[in-house]
Amino acid sequence: MNLCADTYPYIRRLLGNAVVLGISEAIALMLSLLLGGIVRLAWKGEPMLANWMWYLLGAWAIGAYVARLLPGWGLGPVEELRRTFFLLTAAFATTTATLFWSKSAGITSRFTLTLGFLLSIILVPAIRLEVKRLLLSLNLWGYTRRHLRESFVIGKSRDGAQRRARTGL
């Protein structure tokens, strides 16, 4: 059994799902900050577009990897929502602290940041859910048990049986 050849479809699916979810979540974060800036423009008359958005996207990407949200196979809906909310809170708190320590807090709108956070609490899980539904409908989400059974379990048990046959056990 060639483990590399058997794991290639699994890795391809894992990376594909992670990239699609990661890009969609980044778009949701950018959209929430953009909407926060637009609301500030309508309310105060001056725009505040987040040029520091890259800090937030970096914090989100690192956090999503650490929290195992990308792609998040096997997580129940409640656990996924809990991890997403915790990660959003941590990413926005980290971004706020970074802006404060880098002395950019004077030119940064707290209103835009807060509204972006509140909008992202709604947008990120909603977009994540829709992307997963789309991937499921296209039969591209996850890795089926049938594939795992064929490539790993049967291959390993076959190899084990062959080894036992050679040793007589």
Secondary structure, 3 states (H helix, E strand, C coil): CCHHHHHHHHHHHHHHHHHHHHHHHHHHHHHHHHHHHHHHHHHHCCCCCCCCHHHHHHHHHHHHHHCCCCCCCCCCHHHHHHHHHHHHHHHHHHHHHHHHHCCCHHHCCHHHHHHHHHHHHHHHHHHHHHHHHHHHHCCCCCCCHHHHHHHHHHHHHHHHHHHHHHHCC
